[in-house]
Amino acid sequence: MVTAPSDAMSDEGGIQVVGTEVDHGADVLTLPALQFLGRLHRSFEGRRRELLAVRERRQAEFDAGVLPDFLPETASLREDSDWRVAPAPADLDDRRVEITGPVEPKMMINALNSGARVFMADFEDALSPTWENIVTGQWAVREVVRRQLTFQTDEKAYALNPQIATLVIRPRGWHLAERHLLVDGEPISASLFDFGLTFFHNAREQLDRGSGPYFYLPKLESHLEVRLWNEVFVAAQEALGIPRGSIRATVLIETILAAFEMDEILWELREHASGLNAGRWDYIFSLIKKFHARPDMILPDRAQVTMAVPFMRAYQQLLVRTCHRRGAHAIGGMSAFIPNRRQPEVTENALARVREDKQREAGDGSDGTWVAHPDLVPVAAAIFDEVLDDRPNQKERLRDDVAVSTGELLDTRIQGGLISEEGVRTNVSVALQYLASWLAGNGAAAINNLMEDAATAEISRSQLWQWRVHGVALEDGRPMSADLYRAIRDEELGGLQQSAPDARWQDVAELLDSLVLSDQFVEFLTIPAYGKLAWAAPP
């Protein structure tokens, strides 16, 4: 039952859908749901903008040479060993294998049936945010919660098994807007849109079925941004008469700034916290982005930046120690390798790399891990089954032996790290292919036997920008330059145009050029790319 809104969330009308009708829109974009979104926007949009302005000011400090550190004003909170987050709900206590994927019906069914304990349904980096994709994704989530989702092709009928993974939703980040819904003439925050609709339509149903409204929170840069999420959670639960603390959120530690505030992030959520996740690909991108002006913090070829290098090991182990000290789950990150059923040798290499990665995470004390393909679920499960046995997690491993310093988190030196023409060429090719896929409406693309999403594409384009701006020397002695980028871009583009002539290559090339050749570093590729997606309404 929907209760009357609280005073902080009064509704005044002025809500406009700026999109043509799409399938399932009538089910998702109901008047009560839109009014709920309007109340969220009016209550929290101002604070969201303030926090985005804080990001800009901090970036200016980093460009001037300042480096981040653990916050002195919250030292007492970090040193206090007594506080803990709320205990995990029963269906979110064993998270040994989590599978991720976009909110597309067929992929959702396969993921939910995969045998993984948790499925993260992604409105963010794995989804191209066309209006049709977003609305269909919201409808598909509703159908999953009610165990009704099906999908039919000419060859096969897809349906949910009796036993499926626990559903967790990842909304888009604070920096993004959803232009198809205006509140008082302004586009609504994509975060509030994604969260608000899934919560409004499903929270009560999930609780009635013995689960709950569970979320993954992306791209956060400070505990103050997490505090805003917690305020949203409290207000949303009060507005719909949902018991406070029903929402549980796992925060992706995928920015270098969040790595210095893990304790503070868990503290802000407390009653709504369920853990932290080592979002490695965005974390690497964040390092490049935050320190793009520093020639002393340039990373080598992307393939050399693994979880085994010292600064990534420090980040992963600090995450486990922080989580377990606070009674929270520590979830390992995504290995991008995926099997190829037509090429056994590729599959065997992928399985070997995934096993190595997951053994490291389990050995460090992680309570679970991410995979991107159903075939990898049994591989990761076997490793965590051996470590956990019949325990749901290994939170008792407090990792008191771990002590990570500021210097260790910021030491980006990689022994033997090189920047090669092959590395430049790979970044150009991956960025071109991914952007073409994204503009065509597909946000998760298998490229060179790796699962690429917006986070991995961000690494590729940001490295190209940084290498060019600083004129880094390739291993053969040539400086990375705009001319070298253009020459390689033309070569790679020519081959891709032949293999996929119908793709929007002119738009793709213009977009990548704007990201790589601009004087100023573009913060997120998805912001200019969003402007090139086909609108669902006339301009």
C-alpha positions, 0 to 999 in steps of 0.5 A, spaced: 500 500 500 502 506 498 502 511 503 501 519 503 508 522 501 512 525 507 513 533 507 520 532 504 517 529 498 511 533 496 508 532 489 506 539 485 505 536 478 510 538 472 512 531 470 513 530 463 515 524 459 519 526 453 519 520 449 514 516 444 511 510 446 515 504 447 513 497 449 511 496 456 511 503 457 504 503 460 506 498 465 512 502 467 511 509 466 504 509 471 502 516 473 503 514 481 510 512 479 512 518 475 509 522 481 514 518 486 520 520 481 518 527 481 518 527 489 525 524 489 527 529 484 525 535 487 528 533 494 535 531 492 536 534 485 539 540 488 544 536 493 546 532 487 548 538 483 552 540 489 556 534 490 558 534 482 560 541 483 565 538 489 567 533 484 569 539 479 573 542 485 577 536 487 579 535 480 582 542 479 586 540 486 589 534 483 590 538 476 594 542 480 598 537 484 594 535 490 594 528 491 588 524 495 589 521 502 585 518 508 581 524 511 583 526 517 576 529 520 574 522 520 580 518 523 576 517 529 571 513 525 576 509 522 579 507 529 573 505 532 573 498 532 566 497 535 561 499 530 558 494 524 553 494 519 546 491 519 546 483 518 545 481 511 538 478 509 538 471 508 538 471 501 544 476 500 548 472 505 552 467 501 554 471 495 560 466 493 558 467 485 555 473 482 553 474 475 552 481 471 549 483 465 544 488 462 537 488 463 535 485 457 530 479 458 534 474 454 540 475 458 537 476 464 533 469 464 540 466 462 543 469 468 538 468 473 538 461 471 546 460 471 547 457 478 550 464 481 548 466 487 546 473 485 545 476 479 546 484 478 541 487 473 545 492 470 542 499 468 549 502 468 555 500 464 553 494 461 547 497 458 546 502 452 541 507 455 536 508 449 529 509 451 527 503 449 532 499 453 531 503 459 523 502 459 524 494 457 529 493 463 524 496 468 519 492 465 523 486 465 525 487 472 518 487 474 517 481 471 523 477 474 520 479 481 514 476 480 517 470 476 513 471 470 519 473 465 519 469 458 523 470 452 521 467 445 526 466 439 524 462 433 529 457 436 528 457 443 523 459 449 526 462 455 523 462 462 525 462 469 527 456 473 524 455 480 530 456 483 534 463 481 539 468 483 538 473 488 536 480 484 540 486 485 539 492 481 545 497 479 542 504 477 546 509 473 551 514 476 550 520 479 553 524 473 548 522 468 541 524 466 535 521 463 533 526 458 526 522 457 523 524 463 523 532 465 521 534 472 519 542 472 523 542 465 529 539 467 531 532 466 531 527 472 537 524 475 538 517 471 540 515 478 533 517 481 530 514 475 533 507 475 532 507 483 525 510 483 522 506 478 525 499 480 523 501 488 516 503 486 514 497 482 517 492 486 520 493 493 513 491 497 513 485 492 520 483 493 519 483 501 512 479 500 516 474 497 522 473 502 527 478 499 528 485 498 530 491 494 537 490 493 542 495 489 549 496 487 551 503 487 556 505 482 561 511 480 561 514 487 567 518 489 566 520 497 562 518 503 558 524 502 555 522 495 553 515 499 550 519 504 545 522 499 544 515 497 542 513 504 538 519 504 534 517 498 533 510 501 530 513 507 525 518 504 523 512 499 522 507 504 518 512 508 514 515 502 511 508 500 511 505 507 516 500 506 520 498 513 526 502 514 532 498 513 529 494 507 534 496 502 540 493 502 546 497 498 553 494 496 558 500 494 562 499 488 569 501 490 571 503 483 574 510 484 581 512 487 577 517 492 572 512 494 578 507 496 580 512 501 573 512 504 571 505 505 570 505 512 566 512 511 562 509 506 560 503 510 558 508 516 554 512 512 550 506 509 550 502 516 543 500 516 542 499 509 549 496 507 551 490 505 558 490 502 563 493 498 565 490 491 572 491 488 570 494 481 577 494 478 576 496 471 572 503 473 578 503 478 583 503 473 580 508 469 579 513 475 586 513 476 588 515 469 582 520 470 584 523 476 591 524 475 591 525 467 595 531 468 601 527 472 606 525 467 609 521 473 602 516 474 602 514 467 600 506 466 602 502 461 598 497 456 592 496 459 593 488 459 599 489 464 595 492 469 592 486 472 590 485 480 596 482 481 600 489 480 602 492 487 597 498 487 591 493 485 593 488 490 593 493 496 586 496 494 583 489 494 586 487 500 584 493 504 577 492 501 577 485 504 580 488 511 575 494 511 569 490 510 570 484 515 572 489 520 565 492 519 561 485 518 560 487 511 561 482 505 567 483 500 566 482 493 571 481 488 571 484 481 570 482 474 575 478 470 574 480 463 576 473 460 570 470 456 569 463 453 568 462 446 565 455 444 567 455 437 575 456 439 577 451 445 584 454 445 581 461 447 576 457 452 581 454 455 586 460 456 580 464 459 578 459 464 585 458 466 586 466 467 579 466 471 581 460 475 588 464 477 584 471 478 578 467 483 583 463 487 587 470 488 581 473 491 578 467 495 585 467 498 585 474 500 579 473 504 573 475 499 566 473 500 565 472 493 566 474 486 563 477 479 563 473 472 560 475 466 558 469 462 554 463 465 559 458 463 564 461 468 559 460 474 561 453 475 569 455 475 568 460 480 564 456 484 568 451 485 574 455 487 569 459 493 566 452 494 573 449 496 575 455 501 568 456 504 565 449 504 559 450 508 560 457 510 556 462 507 562 467 507 569 468 510 567 474 514 571 471 520 577 472 516 579 479 519 585 480 515 589 484 521 595 483 517 593 488 512 596 495 513 595 499 507 598 506 506 597 512 502 603 511 498 601 504 496 594 506 494 598 511 489 604 507 487 602 506 480 609 504 478 609 497 474 615 493 474 617 492 466 611 496 464 611 498 457 607 502 452 607 499 445 604 500 438 600 494 439 597 497 446 595 503 442 592 499 436 588 495 441 586 501 445 584 504 438 580 498 436 577 496 442 574 503 443 572 504 436 568 497 436 565 498 443 562 505 441 559 502 435 556 497 439 554 502 444 551 507 439 547 501 436 544 499 443 548 494 445 552 496 452 556 489 453 560 487 447 565 481 446 571 484 443 577 479 442 574 474 447 574 479 452 567 482 455 567 490 454 563 495 457 563 502 458 568 501 464 573 498 459 572 502 454 573 508 458 580 505 460 582 505 452 580 512 450 583 515 457 590 512 456 590 514 448 588 521 451 594 521 456 599 518 452 598 523 447 598 529 451 604 527 455 608 524 448 610 518 452 615 514 448 613 507 446 617 501 447 620 502 440 622 510 442 617 513 438 613 518 441 605 518 442 602 523 438 596 526 435 599 524 428 600 517 430 593 516 433 590 518 427 594 514 422 592 508 427 585 510 427 585 510 420 588 503 419 583 500 424 577 504 422 578 501 415 578 494 417 572 495 421 568 498 416 569 492 411 567 487 417 561 491 419 559 496 413 552 498 417 555 501 423 555 508 424 563 509 423 563 516 422 559 518 428 564 513 432 570 516 429 568 523 430 566 521 438 573 518 439 577 523 436 573 528 440 575 524 446 582 523 444 584 529 441 581 534 445 585 539 449 581 538 456 580 531 459 572 529 458 570 526 464 566 520 462 565 518 454 558 516 456 556 523 456 558 525 449 556 519 447 549 519 450 548 525 445 549 521 439 544 516 441 537 516 437 532 520 441 525 516 442 522 523 441 522 529 436 528 534 437 
